[in-house]
Protein backbone atom coordinates (compact mmCIF):
# COMPACT_ATOMS: atom_id res chain seq x y z
CA UNK A 1 0.00 0.00 0.00
CA UNK A 2 1.13 3.53 -0.70
CA UNK A 3 0.99 6.35 1.80
CA UNK A 4 -2.23 7.77 0.34
CA UNK A 5 -5.14 8.17 2.71
CA UNK A 6 -7.59 5.31 3.04
CA UNK A 7 -10.76 5.57 0.93
CA UNK A 8 -13.79 6.43 3.04
CA UNK A 9 -17.47 5.51 2.79
CA UNK A 10 -20.07 7.54 4.72
CA UNK A 11 -23.66 6.46 5.39
CA UNK A 12 -26.23 9.25 5.84
CA UNK A 13 -30.01 9.41 6.08
CA UNK A 14 -32.86 10.38 8.35
CA UNK A 15 -33.36 8.59 11.69
CA UNK A 16 -34.36 4.93 11.83
CA UNK A 17 -33.83 4.01 8.17
CA UNK A 18 -31.32 1.32 9.13
CA UNK A 19 -27.99 3.14 8.77
CA UNK A 20 -26.37 1.36 11.72
CA UNK A 21 -27.70 -2.03 10.60
CA UNK A 22 -26.17 -1.36 7.17
CA UNK A 23 -22.93 -0.26 8.84
CA UNK A 24 -22.79 -3.53 10.77
CA UNK A 25 -23.51 -5.51 7.59
CA UNK A 26 -20.67 -3.83 5.70
CA UNK A 27 -18.36 -4.06 8.72
CA UNK A 28 -19.01 -7.78 9.07
CA UNK A 29 -20.10 -7.84 12.70
CA UNK A 30 -22.21 -5.89 15.18
CA UNK A 31 -20.29 -2.72 15.92
CA UNK A 32 -22.86 0.08 15.80
CA UNK A 33 -25.60 0.07 18.44
CA UNK A 34 -28.97 -0.80 16.85
CA UNK A 35 -32.35 -0.03 18.42
CA UNK A 36 -35.89 0.65 17.25
CA UNK A 37 -35.80 4.09 18.90
CA UNK A 38 -34.96 6.78 16.30
CA UNK A 39 -31.79 8.78 16.96
CA UNK A 40 -29.81 6.12 18.84
CA UNK A 41 -26.70 6.90 16.75
CA UNK A 42 -25.54 10.45 17.47
CA UNK A 43 -21.79 10.47 16.99
CA UNK A 44 -19.78 9.37 13.98
CA UNK A 45 -18.54 5.80 14.14
CA UNK A 46 -15.36 5.23 12.12
CA UNK A 47 -14.00 1.73 11.56
CA UNK A 48 -11.39 0.33 9.17
CA UNK A 49 -12.28 -2.88 7.35
CA UNK A 50 -10.48 -4.95 4.71
CA UNK A 51 -12.81 -6.18 1.97
CA UNK A 52 -11.84 -9.14 -0.20
CA UNK A 53 -13.45 -9.11 -3.64
CA UNK A 54 -12.48 -10.55 -7.01
CA UNK A 55 -9.18 -11.95 -5.78
CA UNK A 56 -8.18 -8.59 -4.30
CA UNK A 57 -8.08 -7.11 -0.83
CA UNK A 58 -8.58 -3.41 -0.18
CA UNK A 59 -8.98 -1.38 3.01
CA UNK A 60 -11.79 1.11 3.51
CA UNK A 61 -12.98 3.40 6.31
CA UNK A 62 -16.66 2.96 7.15
CA UNK A 63 -18.39 5.98 8.70
CA UNK A 64 -21.80 5.73 10.38
CA UNK A 65 -23.57 9.00 11.18
CA UNK A 66 -26.48 10.19 13.26
CA UNK A 67 -29.90 10.48 11.67
CA UNK A 68 -30.56 13.86 10.06
CA UNK A 69 -33.76 15.68 10.87
CA UNK A 70 -34.37 14.24 14.34
CA UNK A 71 -35.66 16.58 17.04
CA UNK A 72 -32.94 15.85 19.63
CA UNK A 73 -29.44 17.20 18.84
CA UNK A 74 -30.51 17.93 15.23
CA UNK A 75 -28.01 20.75 14.63
CA UNK A 76 -25.13 18.81 16.19
CA UNK A 77 -25.89 15.70 14.12
CA UNK A 78 -26.09 17.78 10.93
CA UNK A 79 -22.64 19.22 11.72
CA UNK A 80 -21.22 15.74 12.30
CA UNK A 81 -22.60 14.57 8.94
CA UNK A 82 -21.15 17.65 7.24
CA UNK A 83 -17.70 16.86 8.67
CA UNK A 84 -17.96 13.20 7.62
CA UNK A 85 -19.03 14.07 4.06
CA UNK A 86 -16.12 16.50 3.74
CA UNK A 87 -13.68 13.65 4.42
CA UNK A 88 -15.35 10.90 2.36
CA UNK A 89 -15.14 9.47 -1.18
CA UNK A 90 -18.42 7.57 -1.48
CA UNK A 91 -21.72 8.55 0.16
CA UNK A 92 -24.54 6.10 0.75
CA UNK A 93 -27.89 7.86 1.19
CA UNK A 94 -30.08 5.40 3.06
CA UNK A 95 -33.88 5.30 2.60
CA UNK A 96 -36.67 3.18 4.09
CA UNK A 97 -38.62 1.21 1.45
CA UNK A 98 -41.48 0.46 3.81
CA UNK A 99 -41.97 4.13 4.76
CA UNK A 100 -41.54 5.36 1.20
CA UNK A 101 -39.96 8.61 0.04
CA UNK A 102 -40.64 11.30 2.65
CA UNK A 103 -40.12 15.08 2.64
CA UNK A 104 -37.36 14.59 5.23
CA UNK A 105 -35.46 12.47 2.68
CA UNK A 106 -35.72 15.27 0.11
CA UNK A 107 -34.45 17.81 2.65
CA UNK A 108 -31.39 15.63 3.31
CA UNK A 109 -30.67 15.42 -0.41
CA UNK A 110 -30.89 19.20 -0.71
CA UNK A 111 -28.41 19.59 2.16
CA UNK A 112 -26.15 16.99 0.52
CA UNK A 113 -26.17 18.90 -2.78
CA UNK A 114 -24.96 21.99 -0.90
CA UNK A 115 -22.12 19.99 0.68
CA UNK A 116 -21.12 18.53 -2.70
CA UNK A 117 -21.05 21.96 -4.38
CA UNK A 118 -18.64 23.16 -1.70
CA UNK A 119 -16.40 20.08 -1.98
CA UNK A 120 -13.02 20.34 -3.68
CA UNK A 121 -12.80 16.72 -4.78
CA UNK A 122 -14.91 14.14 -6.57
CA UNK A 123 -17.44 12.15 -4.56
CA UNK A 124 -19.84 9.43 -5.70
CA UNK A 125 -23.38 9.24 -4.26
CA UNK A 126 -25.31 5.95 -4.18
CA UNK A 127 -28.93 5.69 -3.10
CA UNK A 128 -29.66 2.65 -0.92
CA UNK A 129 -33.29 1.69 -0.40
CA UNK A 130 -33.21 -0.43 2.76
CA UNK A 131 -35.75 -2.74 4.43
CA UNK A 132 -36.73 -4.47 1.17
CA UNK A 133 -37.38 -7.63 3.14
CA UNK A 134 -40.07 -9.22 0.95
CA UNK A 135 -41.03 -9.06 -2.73
CA UNK A 136 -43.95 -6.72 -2.01
CA UNK A 137 -41.53 -4.05 -0.80
CA UNK A 138 -39.86 -3.95 -4.23
CA UNK A 139 -42.88 -2.10 -5.62
CA UNK A 140 -42.02 0.95 -3.54
CA UNK A 141 -38.43 1.18 -4.79
CA UNK A 142 -39.43 2.87 -8.05
CA UNK A 143 -40.59 6.05 -6.29
CA UNK A 144 -37.06 6.70 -5.04
CA UNK A 145 -35.94 7.39 -8.62
CA UNK A 146 -37.69 10.74 -8.14
CA UNK A 147 -34.67 11.77 -6.08
CA UNK A 148 -32.64 12.20 -9.25
CA UNK A 149 -29.84 9.95 -8.00
CA UNK A 150 -28.11 8.14 -10.87
CA UNK A 151 -27.62 4.88 -8.96
CA UNK A 152 -30.15 3.31 -6.62
CA UNK A 153 -29.88 -0.17 -5.10
CA UNK A 154 -32.45 -2.06 -3.04
CA UNK A 155 -31.23 -4.08 -0.06
CA UNK A 156 -32.19 -5.62 3.24
CA UNK A 157 -29.34 -4.77 5.60
CA UNK A 158 -30.84 -6.92 8.35
CA UNK A 159 -31.05 -10.06 6.20
CA UNK A 160 -28.07 -9.40 3.90
CA UNK A 161 -30.15 -9.21 0.73
CA UNK A 162 -28.32 -7.24 -1.99
CA UNK A 163 -25.18 -6.66 0.09
CA UNK A 164 -22.83 -8.23 -2.50
CA UNK A 165 -24.21 -6.00 -5.27
CA UNK A 166 -23.82 -2.99 -2.98
CA UNK A 167 -20.18 -3.81 -2.20
CA UNK A 168 -19.45 -4.18 -5.92
CA UNK A 169 -21.05 -0.80 -6.59
CA UNK A 170 -18.98 0.75 -3.80
CA UNK A 171 -15.79 -0.73 -5.25
CA UNK A 172 -16.59 0.64 -8.70
CA UNK A 173 -17.37 4.04 -7.19
CA UNK A 174 -14.02 4.11 -5.36
CA UNK A 175 -12.24 3.30 -8.62
CA UNK A 176 -14.10 6.19 -10.25
CA UNK A 177 -12.94 8.62 -7.55
CA UNK A 178 -9.32 7.64 -8.14
CA UNK A 179 -8.74 6.80 -4.47
CA UNK A 180 -8.58 3.03 -4.72
CA UNK A 181 -5.67 0.65 -4.32
CA UNK A 182 -6.06 -3.11 -3.97
CA UNK A 183 -3.63 -5.88 -3.05
CA UNK A 184 -3.81 -9.31 -4.75
CA UNK A 185 -4.86 -12.06 -2.37
CA UNK A 186 -2.12 -14.68 -2.07
CA UNK A 187 -2.92 -18.15 -3.44
CA UNK A 188 -1.12 -21.48 -3.12
CA UNK A 189 0.78 -20.74 -6.35
CA UNK A 190 1.83 -17.23 -5.37
CA UNK A 191 4.27 -15.94 -2.82
CA UNK A 192 2.68 -15.63 0.61
CA UNK A 193 2.01 -12.20 2.01
CA UNK A 194 4.67 -11.10 4.51
CA UNK A 195 3.83 -11.81 8.11
CA UNK A 196 3.85 -9.14 10.78
CA UNK A 197 6.85 -9.04 13.07
CA UNK A 198 6.26 -11.21 16.12
CA UNK A 199 7.38 -10.30 19.60
CA UNK A 200 7.85 -12.55 22.60
CA UNK A 201 4.68 -14.70 22.55
CA UNK A 202 2.42 -14.48 25.55
CA UNK A 203 0.85 -17.53 27.16
CA UNK A 204 -2.84 -16.65 27.22
CA UNK A 205 -5.36 -15.42 24.67
CA UNK A 206 -5.88 -12.06 26.30
CA UNK A 207 -2.17 -11.31 26.08
CA UNK A 208 -2.09 -12.49 22.48
CA UNK A 209 -4.73 -9.88 21.69
CA UNK A 210 -2.48 -7.14 22.94
CA UNK A 211 0.43 -8.34 20.79
CA UNK A 212 -1.49 -8.77 17.52
CA UNK A 213 -3.29 -5.45 17.96
CA UNK A 214 -0.30 -3.13 18.33
CA UNK A 215 -2.34 0.08 18.62
CA UNK A 216 -3.49 0.36 22.26
CA UNK A 217 -7.16 1.02 22.98
CA UNK A 218 -8.06 3.58 25.63
CA UNK A 219 -11.65 3.70 26.89
CA UNK A 220 -13.00 6.80 28.65
CA UNK A 221 -15.60 5.76 31.22
CA UNK A 222 -17.54 7.42 34.00
CA UNK A 223 -20.91 8.63 35.14
CA UNK A 224 -23.13 10.60 32.73
CA UNK A 225 -22.13 14.20 32.04
CA UNK A 226 -18.69 14.20 33.65
CA UNK A 227 -17.10 15.36 30.37
CA UNK A 228 -16.14 12.13 28.57
CA UNK A 229 -17.02 13.36 25.08
CA UNK A 230 -15.47 16.77 25.75
CA UNK A 231 -12.22 15.06 26.79
CA UNK A 232 -12.36 12.86 23.68
CA UNK A 233 -12.73 15.94 21.46
CA UNK A 234 -9.87 17.68 23.27
CA UNK A 235 -7.53 14.74 22.68
CA UNK A 236 -8.67 14.35 19.06
CA UNK A 237 -8.43 18.14 18.57
CA UNK A 238 -11.69 18.10 16.63
CA UNK A 239 -15.41 17.98 17.36
CA UNK A 240 -15.83 14.27 16.71
CA UNK A 241 -18.24 13.69 19.59
CA UNK A 242 -21.45 15.59 20.24
CA UNK A 243 -21.29 17.30 23.61
CA UNK A 244 -24.18 18.66 25.64
CA UNK A 245 -25.08 19.44 29.26
CA UNK A 246 -27.86 16.89 28.83
CA UNK A 247 -26.86 13.64 30.55
CA UNK A 248 -26.93 10.67 28.20
CA UNK A 249 -25.95 12.49 24.99
CA UNK A 250 -23.50 9.72 24.10
CA UNK A 251 -25.24 6.36 23.66
CA UNK A 252 -22.90 4.12 21.65
CA UNK A 253 -19.23 3.35 22.33
CA UNK A 254 -17.30 5.20 19.61
CA UNK A 255 -13.77 4.27 18.48
CA UNK A 256 -11.58 7.09 17.11
CA UNK A 257 -7.96 6.81 15.90
CA UNK A 258 -5.78 9.44 17.57
CA UNK A 259 -2.27 10.32 18.69
CA UNK A 260 -0.94 11.08 22.16
CA UNK A 261 2.30 12.76 21.21
CA UNK A 262 3.85 10.21 18.86
CA UNK A 263 1.87 7.29 20.32
CA UNK A 264 -0.97 6.10 18.03
CA UNK A 265 -4.06 5.00 19.98
CA UNK A 266 -7.68 4.05 19.50
CA UNK A 267 -9.76 6.28 21.77
CA UNK A 268 -13.13 4.85 22.87
CA UNK A 269 -15.76 7.29 24.10
CA UNK A 270 -18.51 5.48 26.02
CA UNK A 271 -21.96 6.19 27.34
CA UNK A 272 -22.26 7.30 30.94
CA UNK A 273 -22.73 4.37 33.31
CA UNK A 274 -25.73 5.05 35.53
CA UNK A 275 -26.78 3.30 38.70
CA UNK A 276 -28.95 0.27 38.05
CA UNK A 277 -32.08 1.75 39.55
CA UNK A 278 -31.71 4.84 37.33
CA UNK A 279 -31.15 2.94 34.09
CA UNK A 280 -34.32 2.70 32.06
CA UNK A 281 -35.14 -0.39 30.05
CA UNK A 282 -34.22 -0.29 26.39
CA UNK A 283 -31.54 1.84 24.82
CA UNK A 284 -29.91 2.98 28.12
CA UNK A 285 -29.41 -0.65 29.13
CA UNK A 286 -27.73 -1.30 25.77
CA UNK A 287 -25.53 1.75 26.32
CA UNK A 288 -24.24 0.40 29.63
CA UNK A 289 -23.57 -2.97 28.01
CA UNK A 290 -21.58 -1.24 25.25
CA UNK A 291 -19.53 0.62 27.87
CA UNK A 292 -18.74 -2.62 29.69
CA UNK A 293 -17.73 -4.29 26.43
CA UNK A 294 -15.46 -1.33 25.70
CA UNK A 295 -13.67 -1.99 29.00
CA UNK A 296 -13.22 -5.65 28.10
CA UNK A 297 -11.47 -4.80 24.83
CA UNK A 298 -9.38 -1.85 25.96
CA UNK A 299 -5.81 -1.81 27.30
CA UNK A 300 -6.23 1.29 29.48
CA UNK A 301 -9.36 2.81 30.98
CA UNK A 302 -9.59 6.48 31.86
CA UNK A 303 -11.92 6.84 34.83
CA UNK A 304 -13.27 10.38 34.59
CA UNK A 305 -14.44 12.06 37.78
CA UNK A 306 -16.30 15.35 38.24
CA UNK A 307 -14.37 17.74 40.52
CA UNK A 308 -17.50 19.74 41.34
CA UNK A 309 -19.49 16.71 42.52
CA UNK A 310 -16.58 14.83 44.12
CA UNK A 311 -16.34 11.06 44.36
CA UNK A 312 -19.68 9.26 44.42
CA UNK A 313 -20.70 5.67 45.13
CA UNK A 314 -21.21 5.19 41.40
CA UNK A 315 -17.63 6.33 40.70
CA UNK A 316 -16.42 3.66 43.11
CA UNK A 317 -18.57 1.01 41.42
CA UNK A 318 -17.22 1.94 37.99
CA UNK A 319 -13.68 1.80 39.40
CA UNK A 320 -14.44 -1.66 40.77
CA UNK A 321 -15.70 -2.70 37.35
CA UNK A 322 -12.40 -1.58 35.78
CA UNK A 323 -10.36 -3.45 38.39
CA UNK A 324 -12.43 -6.59 37.88
CA UNK A 325 -11.99 -6.51 34.08
CA UNK A 326 -8.23 -6.23 34.55
CA UNK A 327 -7.35 -3.36 32.21
CA UNK A 328 -4.95 -0.65 33.33
CA UNK A 329 -6.44 2.58 34.62
CA UNK A 330 -5.76 6.32 34.81
CA UNK A 331 -7.94 8.45 37.08
CA UNK A 332 -8.71 11.93 35.74
CA UNK A 333 -10.40 14.57 37.87
CA UNK A 334 -12.15 16.76 35.30
CA UNK A 335 -13.50 20.33 35.68
CA UNK A 336 -10.59 21.10 38.00
CA UNK A 337 -10.65 24.76 36.93
CA UNK A 338 -14.13 25.12 38.42
CA UNK A 339 -13.23 23.63 41.79
CA UNK A 340 -10.18 25.91 42.04
CA UNK A 341 -12.46 28.92 41.79
CA UNK A 342 -14.80 27.53 44.46
CA UNK A 343 -12.16 26.22 46.91
CA UNK A 344 -9.01 28.30 46.69
CA UNK A 345 -7.19 26.33 49.39
CA UNK A 346 -8.01 22.89 47.99
CA UNK A 347 -4.81 21.61 46.35
CA UNK A 348 -4.17 18.75 43.94
CA UNK A 349 -2.30 16.84 46.64
CA UNK A 350 -5.31 17.10 48.93
CA UNK A 351 -7.64 15.94 46.17
CA UNK A 352 -5.34 13.04 45.21
CA UNK A 353 -5.16 11.88 48.82
CA UNK A 354 -8.96 11.92 49.04
CA UNK A 355 -9.24 9.86 45.84
CA UNK A 356 -6.72 7.30 47.09
CA UNK A 357 -8.51 7.06 50.42
CA UNK A 358 -12.02 6.63 49.03
CA UNK A 359 -10.90 4.39 46.14
CA UNK A 360 -8.12 2.52 47.91
CA UNK A 361 -8.39 -0.44 45.53
CA UNK A 362 -7.10 1.86 42.74
CA UNK A 363 -4.16 3.32 44.67
CA UNK A 364 -1.85 2.13 41.89
CA UNK A 365 -3.58 4.42 39.33
CA UNK A 366 -1.90 7.69 38.30
CA UNK A 367 -4.10 10.79 38.77
CA UNK A 368 -4.43 13.81 36.49
CA UNK A 369 -6.37 17.04 36.98
CA UNK A 370 -7.87 18.51 33.83
CA UNK A 371 -10.26 20.97 32.29
CA UNK A 372 -11.35 19.13 29.16
CA UNK A 373 -13.46 22.03 27.92
CA UNK A 374 -10.39 24.31 28.03
CA UNK A 375 -7.99 21.62 26.81
CA UNK A 376 -5.78 21.82 29.88
CA UNK A 377 -4.14 19.32 32.20
CA UNK A 378 -3.59 16.27 30.00
CA UNK A 379 -0.27 17.29 28.40
CA UNK A 380 1.46 14.39 30.25
CA UNK A 381 -1.18 11.84 29.31
CA UNK A 382 0.86 10.44 26.40
CA UNK A 383 3.92 9.81 28.59
CA UNK A 384 1.77 8.15 31.27
CA UNK A 385 0.12 5.88 28.70
CA UNK A 386 3.52 4.92 27.31
CA UNK A 387 4.91 4.12 30.78
CA UNK A 388 1.86 2.03 31.70
CA UNK A 389 2.08 -0.01 28.49
CA UNK A 390 5.84 -0.57 28.89
CA UNK A 391 5.53 -1.66 32.52
CA UNK A 392 2.54 -3.87 31.73
CA UNK A 393 4.69 -5.75 29.20
CA UNK A 394 7.38 -6.59 31.76
CA UNK A 395 7.97 -10.36 31.87
CA UNK A 396 9.68 -11.71 35.00
CA UNK A 397 11.72 -14.90 34.56
CA UNK A 398 10.47 -17.88 36.58
CA UNK A 399 13.73 -18.46 38.48
CA UNK A 400 14.06 -14.77 39.34
CA UNK A 401 10.47 -14.54 40.56
CA UNK A 402 10.69 -17.75 42.57
CA UNK A 403 13.79 -16.57 44.43
CA UNK A 404 12.29 -13.11 44.94
CA UNK A 405 9.06 -14.50 46.44
CA UNK A 406 11.05 -16.69 48.83
CA UNK A 407 13.05 -13.70 50.03
CA UNK A 408 10.01 -11.46 50.46
CA UNK A 409 7.93 -14.12 52.22
CA UNK A 410 10.74 -14.52 54.75
CA UNK A 411 10.26 -10.86 55.71
CA UNK A 412 6.55 -11.11 56.48
CA UNK A 413 4.79 -14.48 56.76
CA UNK A 414 2.45 -14.63 59.80
CA UNK A 415 1.14 -18.15 59.16
CA UNK A 416 4.43 -19.60 57.88
CA UNK A 417 3.17 -20.60 54.42
CA UNK A 418 5.80 -22.55 52.47
CA UNK A 419 6.50 -21.33 48.94
CA UNK A 420 7.72 -23.49 46.08
CA UNK A 421 7.90 -22.46 42.42
CA UNK A 422 6.37 -19.11 41.50
CA UNK A 423 5.94 -17.92 37.92
CA UNK A 424 4.22 -15.34 35.71
CA UNK A 425 1.35 -16.70 33.59
CA UNK A 426 0.15 -13.59 31.79
CA UNK A 427 0.56 -9.88 31.17
CA UNK A 428 -2.99 -8.79 30.47
CA UNK A 429 -3.33 -8.14 33.36
CA UNK A 430 0.02 -9.11 34.95
CA UNK A 431 -0.79 -12.46 36.55
CA UNK A 432 1.41 -14.61 38.79
CA UNK A 433 0.94 -18.07 40.27
CA UNK A 434 2.64 -19.11 43.50
CA UNK A 435 2.70 -22.80 44.44
CA UNK A 436 2.38 -23.05 48.23
CA UNK A 437 1.94 -25.69 50.89
CA UNK A 438 -1.49 -24.36 51.89
CA UNK A 439 -3.25 -21.33 50.30
CA UNK A 440 -5.18 -20.77 53.56
CA UNK A 441 -1.87 -19.96 55.25
CA UNK A 442 -1.27 -17.02 52.92
CA UNK A 443 -2.42 -14.20 55.18
CA UNK A 444 -4.00 -11.14 53.50
CA UNK A 445 -1.18 -9.00 54.91
CA UNK A 446 1.37 -11.26 53.15
CA UNK A 447 -0.50 -10.89 49.86
CA UNK A 448 -0.54 -7.11 50.32
CA UNK A 449 3.17 -7.09 51.18
CA UNK A 450 4.03 -9.06 48.03
CA UNK A 451 1.94 -6.81 45.76
CA UNK A 452 3.46 -3.63 47.23
CA UNK A 453 6.96 -5.04 46.93
CA UNK A 454 6.30 -6.11 43.32
CA UNK A 455 5.27 -2.58 42.43
CA UNK A 456 8.36 -1.17 44.12
CA UNK A 457 10.64 -3.53 42.16
CA UNK A 458 8.96 -3.83 38.73
CA UNK A 459 6.59 -0.86 38.65
CA UNK A 460 3.35 -2.03 36.97
CA UNK A 461 2.04 1.53 37.31
CA UNK A 462 -1.66 1.78 36.59
CA UNK A 463 -2.17 -1.98 36.24
CA UNK A 464 -3.91 -4.38 38.62
CA UNK A 465 -1.81 -7.33 39.73
CA UNK A 466 -3.25 -10.83 39.99
CA UNK A 467 -1.60 -13.11 42.57
CA UNK A 468 -2.92 -16.68 42.61
CA UNK A 469 -1.87 -19.16 45.32
CA UNK A 470 -2.13 -22.83 44.37
CA UNK A 471 -1.76 -25.79 46.72
CA UNK A 472 1.13 -28.11 45.89
CA UNK A 473 -0.11 -31.69 45.48
CA UNK A 474 3.19 -33.29 44.54
CA UNK A 475 6.44 -31.47 45.24
CA UNK A 476 8.25 -33.50 42.58
CA UNK A 477 5.94 -31.97 39.94
CA UNK A 478 6.98 -28.47 40.96
CA UNK A 479 10.68 -29.10 40.65
CA UNK A 480 11.89 -26.27 42.90
CA UNK A 481 11.39 -26.76 46.62
CA UNK A 482 11.84 -24.09 49.17
CA UNK A 483 15.18 -24.39 50.88
Secondary structure as GFF3:
##gff-version 3
##sequence-region A 1 483
A	DSSP	beta_strand	8	12	.	.	.	ID=ss1
A	DSSP	alpha_helix	19	27	.	.	.	ID=ss2
A	DSSP	beta_strand	45	53	.	.	.	ID=ss3
A	DSSP	beta_strand	56	64	.	.	.	ID=ss4
A	DSSP	alpha_helix	74	86	.	.	.	ID=ss5
A	DSSP	beta_strand	90	96	.	.	.	ID=ss6
A	DSSP	alpha_helix	103	117	.	.	.	ID=ss7
A	DSSP	beta_strand	124	130	.	.	.	ID=ss8
A	DSSP	three_ten_helix	135	147	.	.	.	ID=ss9
A	DSSP	beta_strand	152	154	.	.	.	ID=ss10
A	DSSP	alpha_helix	163	177	.	.	.	ID=ss11
A	DSSP	beta_strand	183	184	.	.	.	ID=ss12
A	DSSP	alpha_helix	205	212	.	.	.	ID=ss13
A	DSSP	beta_strand	216	221	.	.	.	ID=ss14
A	DSSP	alpha_helix	228	236	.	.	.	ID=ss15
A	DSSP	beta_strand	254	260	.	.	.	ID=ss16
A	DSSP	beta_strand	263	269	.	.	.	ID=ss17
A	DSSP	three_ten_helix	276	278	.	.	.	ID=ss18
A	DSSP	alpha_helix	283	297	.	.	.	ID=ss19
A	DSSP	beta_strand	300	306	.	.	.	ID=ss20
A	DSSP	alpha_helix	313	325	.	.	.	ID=ss21
A	DSSP	beta_strand	328	334	.	.	.	ID=ss22
A	DSSP	alpha_helix	336	342	.	.	.	ID=ss23
A	DSSP	alpha_helix	348	358	.	.	.	ID=ss24
A	DSSP	three_ten_helix	360	362	.	.	.	ID=ss25
A	DSSP	beta_strand	366	369	.	.	.	ID=ss26
A	DSSP	three_ten_helix	372	374	.	.	.	ID=ss27
A	DSSP	alpha_helix	381	392	.	.	.	ID=ss28
A	DSSP	alpha_helix	398	411	.	.	.	ID=ss29
A	DSSP	beta_strand	419	427	.	.	.	ID=ss30
A	DSSP	beta_strand	430	436	.	.	.	ID=ss31
A	DSSP	three_ten_helix	439	441	.	.	.	ID=ss32
A	DSSP	alpha_helix	444	458	.	.	.	ID=ss33
A	DSSP	beta_strand	466	471	.	.	.	ID=ss34
A	DSSP	alpha_helix	475	478	.	.	.	ID=ss35
###
